Amino acid sequence: MKRFLSKVTAGIASAVLFVLNAGAMSAFGTDAVWPVEPEYKTITTAFDSTRNTYDVSGYHNGIDIQANSNTNIYAAYPGKVISADWKDAYGYMVILYHEDIGVYTFYAHASALLVSAGQTVKAGDPIALVGSTGQSSGYHLHFGICNNLLNGWPCVTYYDPQTYFTYNGTPGTTTPAPECTCSDSYAGTYTTKGVTTYLNIRSGHGSEYSIIGRINPGDKVIVTKANGKWAHVTCNGVSGYSSMDYLQKVEDAKPGMTISGQTYPTGSLQIGAAFSLKGVIKSVYPIAKISGGVYTRSGEPTAQVCEIKPNTTSYDLNTYFDKQIVFNALSEGFYTYIVNAEDSLGNKYELVKSDFKVGNPKEEPQPDPDPQPDPDPDPDPVLEKGDINGDKEVSESDMVLLQNYLVRRGTFTEAQYKAADLNSDGTVDIFDMVSMRDALAEPTTW
């Protein structure tokens, strides 16, 4: 009976959601743009409508589209960017709101974000790049549609992206990008030339590519490389390409990277203690890679290390590092926390290096930083005649040592050699053995 009632309740709930969202449902069949390049059609995980009854992660609230890393993710429908940031298990995610049809679309697990909150986009505009961030087992786009957000997160009701839209639209460009032949000899700080309104930042080397940002008159523009016609630029937090016809160099760029507002472990942490990582990295050139984490004092990486390739000039460690490195998983011991980075020109920077310990491990002996030789080393002891082993008496043990020396089965120190020269002729030989035998047979004073 309880099972029957639960099914009836679930059915009523679904019916209510259907009625309440009738306005959103009316958008089914609306033309949209497939959110990745047209050749990527493989759906590795389908939509599960059970998510509308039990809104838990065990039921899939969108579709997973397999696609190559760092290929474009496109806005499926015109809208406004509600958020473009890190969303835990979703990784980097963009959420768009489409006012005319009353729904949100969301695009998760991106490797990089190309838009920011408040920005308006057209269908087919690049908004992110395909990645595998968050809880993901491979490169793909998790694409979903819903008509509610809860504290900024997608929530019921969800719709099947495979049936909600009709995908007749075309992305901003589907032309394969030509091989880049740009040179870093153009690198430097630039500003606009002859621009009275704004200069577009595009997603590729050419005016046929989508617009992803703009450069205002007089803006500072960082150029990392160019081919004389199109330049790789970063301006106002957006990285892309701009025509060099409207750019003029102000000065050659001087590479540099800094970190500010950082927090990292120092001193001693209790076993199981958590720690928050912060620090904003800023670079003259786009940050190509950030790597690091927790290492043993000998330099071996622990499980708490990670790497990210942001391709931006500014990056907050709290965005990704803080979510990947788990300090309360460390066992007792001595550790070093390290953050290294590299810019797009290949310049490398060590931004953080901090020693700390977890628990109360046994102190490791520290090497003498400036070892000095012993100012008064002990000289070789002076041994009495025949007392080769230094035990203060002449015995058969001394005879054995002398015998081994004579047959070249042993060696003597300088003091032992003098003690073995019983006849004091300056040479240790068989005559000294005779003297040793006589001494053992009848005590003799030399």
C-alpha positions in Angstrom: 0.0 0.0 0.0 2.8 2.4 0.9 4.6 1.6 -2.4 1.3 2.4 -4.3 0.9 5.7 -2.4 4.4 6.7 -3.1 4.0 6.1 -6.8 0.7 8.0 -6.8 2.4 10.9 -4.9 5.3 10.9 -7.4 2.9 10.9 -10.3 0.9 13.9 -8.8 4.1 15.8 -8.2 5.2 15.3 -11.8 1.8 16.4 -13.0 2.0 19.5 -10.9 5.5 20.3 -12.2 4.2 19.8 -15.7 1.4 22.3 -15.2 3.5 24.9 -13.4 6.1 24.8 -16.1 3.7 24.8 -19.1 5.3 28.1 -20.3 8.8 26.6 -20.4 7.5 23.4 -22.0 6.1 25.4 -24.9 9.7 26.0 -26.1 10.1 22.4 -27.3 11.1 22.3 -30.9 12.7 25.8 -30.8 15.7 26.1 -33.0 19.0 26.1 -31.2 22.7 25.5 -31.7 24.3 22.2 -30.9 26.6 23.2 -27.9 29.8 21.6 -29.3 31.2 21.2 -32.8 28.8 19.4 -35.1 31.0 16.3 -35.4 30.6 15.5 -31.7 27.3 13.6 -31.5 28.1 10.7 -29.2 25.9 10.8 -26.0 27.7 8.8 -23.3 25.1 9.4 -20.6 21.4 10.2 -21.4 18.9 12.4 -19.5 17.0 10.6 -16.6 13.6 12.1 -16.0 13.6 10.6 -12.5 15.7 13.6 -11.5 12.5 15.6 -11.5 11.1 13.4 -8.7 14.2 12.8 -6.7 16.6 15.7 -7.3 19.8 13.8 -6.3 22.9 13.2 -8.3 22.1 9.5 -8.8 19.8 10.5 -11.6 21.3 12.4 -14.6 19.9 15.9 -15.1 21.3 16.5 -18.6 23.3 14.7 -21.3 27.0 14.0 -21.6 28.4 14.7 -25.0 31.8 13.3 -25.7 34.2 15.9 -27.3 37.9 16.6 -27.5 39.6 18.6 -24.9 39.7 22.4 -25.3 37.3 22.5 -28.2 34.6 25.2 -28.1 31.4 25.0 -26.0 28.7 27.2 -27.6 25.6 28.9 -26.2 22.7 26.8 -27.4 20.3 29.7 -27.3 20.6 33.5 -26.9 20.7 34.6 -23.2 22.4 36.2 -20.3 25.3 34.7 -18.3 24.0 34.1 -14.8 27.3 32.6 -13.6 30.6 31.3 -14.9 32.6 29.8 -12.1 33.5 26.7 -10.2 30.6 24.5 -9.0 32.2 21.6 -7.1 31.2 18.3 -8.8 30.2 20.2 -12.0 33.8 21.7 -12.2 33.9 24.9 -14.2 30.3 25.6 -15.3 28.4 28.3 -17.2 24.7 28.9 -16.6 22.7 31.0 -19.1 19.2 32.3 -18.6 16.9 32.5 -21.6 14.1 35.0 -20.7 11.9 34.5 -23.7 11.5 30.8 -23.1 11.9 30.9 -19.3 14.6 28.3 -18.9 18.3 28.0 -17.9 20.9 26.1 -19.8 24.0 24.9 -18.1 27.3 23.7 -19.4 29.6 21.8 -17.0 33.1 20.2 -16.7 34.8 23.0 -18.8 38.5 23.4 -18.9 38.3 27.2 -19.3 35.6 29.8 -19.2 35.3 32.4 -22.0 32.5 34.5 -20.5 31.6 36.1 -17.2 28.4 36.8 -15.2 26.2 39.6 -16.6 27.4 39.2 -20.2 24.9 38.7 -23.0 25.5 36.0 -25.6 24.1 35.0 -28.9 23.3 31.5 -30.0 26.6 30.0 -31.2 28.9 32.2 -29.2 31.8 30.4 -27.6 31.3 30.4 -23.8 33.8 27.8 -22.6 36.1 25.0 -23.6 35.5 21.3 -23.2 37.3 19.8 -20.2 37.1 17.2 -17.5 37.0 19.3 -14.3 35.0 18.4 -11.2 33.7 14.8 -10.9 34.4 13.6 -14.4 35.8 10.5 -15.9 36.8 12.0 -19.3 36.6 14.9 -21.7 32.9 15.8 -22.3 30.3 18.4 -22.0 27.5 17.9 -19.4 24.7 19.9 -21.0 21.4 20.5 -19.2 18.2 22.5 -19.2 16.1 23.5 -16.2 13.7 26.3 -15.2 14.9 26.9 -11.6 18.0 27.7 -9.7 18.5 27.0 -6.0 21.2 29.1 -4.4 22.7 29.5 -7.9 22.6 25.8 -8.7 20.4 24.0 -11.3 17.3 22.3 -9.8 14.0 20.9 -10.8 12.4 20.9 -13.3 14.9 19.5 -15.8 14.3 18.8 -19.5 15.9 16.4 -21.9 18.2 18.5 -24.1 17.9 15.9 -26.9 14.2 16.7 -27.4 13.7 20.2 -25.9 15.5 22.0 -28.8 15.7 21.4 -32.5 19.4 21.8 -33.4 19.3 23.6 -36.7 21.6 26.5 -35.7 25.2 26.8 -36.6 28.0 27.8 -34.2 29.9 31.0 -34.8 32.4 29.1 -36.8 32.9 25.4 -37.6 36.0 26.1 -39.8 39.0 24.1 -38.4 41.5 26.5 -36.9 44.6 26.9 -39.2 47.9 26.0 -37.8 49.2 28.9 -35.7 52.5 30.3 -37.1 52.6 33.3 -34.8 55.9 34.5 -33.3 56.7 35.7 -29.8 58.9 38.4 -31.3 55.8 40.6 -31.3 55.3 40.2 -27.5 54.8 43.3 -25.5 52.4 45.8 -24.1 50.1 47.5 -26.7 47.3 49.9 -26.8 44.7 50.8 -29.4 45.4 52.8 -32.6 42.7 54.7 -34.4 39.9 53.1 -32.4 37.0 55.4 -31.4 34.5 52.8 -30.3 36.0 49.4 -29.5 38.1 46.7 -31.0 36.8 43.1 -31.0 38.5 40.2 -29.4 37.7 37.1 -31.4 37.9 33.3 -30.9 40.4 32.8 -33.8 42.8 34.4 -36.2 40.3 36.2 -38.4 37.2 38.4 -38.6 35.1 35.3 -39.4 35.5 34.0 -35.8 33.0 34.7 -33.0 33.4 37.9 -30.8 34.2 36.9 -27.2 35.3 40.3 -25.8 36.2 43.9 -26.6 39.1 46.4 -26.2 38.2 49.9 -25.4 40.1 52.9 -26.7 43.3 53.4 -24.7 43.1 50.0 -22.9 46.3 48.2 -22.0 46.6 45.0 -24.1 49.1 42.2 -23.5 50.3 40.5 -26.7 52.1 37.2 -26.3 52.7 36.4 -30.0 51.4 37.5 -33.4 51.9 37.0 -37.2 51.7 40.7 -38.2 48.0 40.6 -39.0 46.4 38.9 -35.9 47.7 38.9 -32.4 47.2 36.7 -29.3 45.9 39.2 -26.8 44.7 39.5 -23.2 42.6 42.5 -22.2 40.0 43.1 -19.5 40.4 39.5 -18.3 39.6 38.0 -21.8 42.1 36.1 -23.9 41.7 35.8 -27.6 42.8 37.3 -30.9 42.6 40.9 -32.3 43.6 42.6 -35.6 47.1 44.2 -35.4 45.9 47.0 -37.7 44.4 48.7 -34.7 47.2 48.0 -32.2 50.4 49.8 -31.4 53.2 48.6 -29.1 53.9 50.7 -26.1 56.8 48.7 -24.7 58.4 45.3 -24.8 56.8 43.1 -22.3 58.8 42.2 -19.1 57.6 38.8 -17.9 56.5 38.7 -14.3 54.2 36.8 -12.0 53.2 37.5 -8.4 50.9 36.0 -5.7 49.0 38.0 -3.1 46.6 37.3 -0.2 48.0 33.8 0.1 47.3 31.4 2.9 49.2 28.1 3.2 50.2 25.7 6.0 53.1 26.5 8.3 54.3 25.2 11.6 52.3 22.3 13.0 48.9 20.9 12.1 46.9 18.4 14.1 46.2 15.1 12.4 42.8 15.5 10.6 43.0 19.3 10.6 41.6 21.1 7.6 43.3 24.1 5.9 42.0 26.6 3.4 44.3 27.6 0.5 44.1 31.1 -0.9 46.2 33.3 -3.1 45.6 35.3 -6.2 48.2 34.8 -8.9 48.7 37.6 -11.4 50.9 37.4 -14.5 52.0 39.7 -17.3 51.5 36.9 -19.7 48.8 34.3 -19.6 49.4 31.6 -17.0 50.0 28.4 -19.0 50.2 26.0 -16.0 50.0 26.0 -12.2 51.2 22.9 -10.4 52.1 21.8 -6.9 50.6 20.7 -3.6 52.0 18.7 -0.7 55.3 16.9 -0.9 57.4 15.0 1.6 60.4 16.7 3.0 62.6 14.7 0.7 60.7 16.0 -2.3 58.4 13.1 -3.2 54.8 14.1 -4.1 52.0 12.9 -1.9 48.5 12.1 -3.2 47.6 15.8 -2.5 49.1 17.4 -5.7 47.3 18.8 -8.7 47.8 20.8 -11.9 45.7 23.2 -13.9 46.1 25.1 -17.1 44.0 28.3 -16.7 45.3 30.3 -19.7 44.4 33.6 -18.0 46.5 36.4 -16.5 44.9 36.1 -13.1 44.0 33.0 -11.1 42.7 32.4 -7.5 44.0 29.2 -5.9 40.8 28.9 -4.0 39.0 28.2 -7.2 40.5 24.8 -7.8 43.6 24.0 -5.6 41.6 24.4 -2.4 39.1 21.9 -3.6 41.6 19.3 -4.8 44.2 19.3 -2.0 42.9 17.7 1.2 45.1 18.4 4.2 43.0 16.4 6.7 44.0 13.3 4.7 47.7 13.6 5.6 49.3 11.2 8.0 51.8 12.2 10.7 55.0 13.5 9.2 57.0 16.4 7.8 55.8 18.0 4.6 56.4 20.9 2.2 53.7 22.8 0.4 54.8 24.1 -3.0 53.1 26.1 -5.8 54.9 26.5 -9.1 53.7 28.3 -12.2 54.7 28.8 -15.8 53.6 31.6 -18.2 52.8 31.3 -21.9 56.4 32.2 -22.8 57.8 29.3 -20.8 59.1 31.4 -17.8 58.9 29.4 -14.6 58.1 30.8 -11.1 58.2 29.3 -7.6 55.4 31.1 -5.9 55.0 29.3 -2.6 57.3 26.9 -0.6 56.4 26.3 3.0 57.5 23.6 5.4 55.0 22.2 7.9 54.4 19.1 9.9 51.3 17.0 10.8 50.9 15.6 14.3 54.1 15.1 16.4 56.5 13.1 14.3 59.9 12.3 15.6 62.3 15.1 14.8 64.5 14.5 11.8 68.2 15.0 12.4 69.3 18.2 10.6 72.6 18.2 8.8 75.2 20.7 9.9 74.9 23.6 7.4 78.6 24.5 7.8 80.5 21.4 9.0 84.0 22.2 10.2 86.9 19.7 10.5 87.9 18.6 14.0 90.4 21.2 15.2 92.4 18.6 17.2 91.9 15.1 15.9 93.1 12.3 18.0 96.6 11.2 16.9 97.4 7.5 16.3 98.0 5.9 19.7 101.5 5.0 20.6 101.7 1.2 21.1 104.3 -0.8 23.1 106.6 -3.2 21.3 104.7 -6.3 20.4 101.3 -5.0 21.5 99.9 -4.8 18.0 96.3 -4.9 18.9 96.6 -2.2 21.6 95.3 -4.3 24.5 98.2 -3.5 26.8 99.8 -6.9 26.6 101.7 -9.1 24.2 99.7 -12.3 23.4 99.0 -14.8 20.7 96.5 -12.4 19.2 99.4 -10.1 18.4 101.2 -13.0 16.8 98.2 -13.8 14.6 98.1 -10.1 13.4 101.8 -10.2 12.6 101.5 -13.5 10.8 98.6 -12.2 8.7 100.5 -9.1 7.8 103.6 -11.1 6.7 101.5 -13.3 4.4 99.6 -10.2 3.1 96.3 -11.0 4.7 96.2 -7.8 6.7 97.4 -4.2 7.0 98.8 -2.1 9.8 98.4 1.4 10.8 101.6 3.4 11.4 101.4 2.8 15.1 100.9 -1.0 14.6 103.8 -1.1 12.2 106.1 0.4 14.8 104.8 -2.0 17.5 105.4 -5.0 15.1 109.0 -4.0 14.4 110.3 -5.8 17.5 114.0 -5.8 16.6 113.8 -2.1 15.7 115.5 -2.4 12.3 112.9 -0.3 10.6 111.3 -3.2 8.8 108.6 -5.7 9.7 109.7 -9.2 8.6 110.2 -12.8 9.6 112.8 -11.8 12.2 110.2 -9.9 14.0 108.0 -13.1 14.0 110.9 -14.9 15.7 111.2 -12.2 18.3 107.5 -12.4 18.9 107.7 -16.2 19.4 110.6 -15.9 21.8 108.7 -13.2 23.7 105.7 -15.4 24.1 107.8 -18.4 25.2 109.8 -16.3 27.8 108.9 -12.7 28.7 111.5 -10.3 27.3 112.0 -6.6 27.7 112.9 -4.7 24.6 
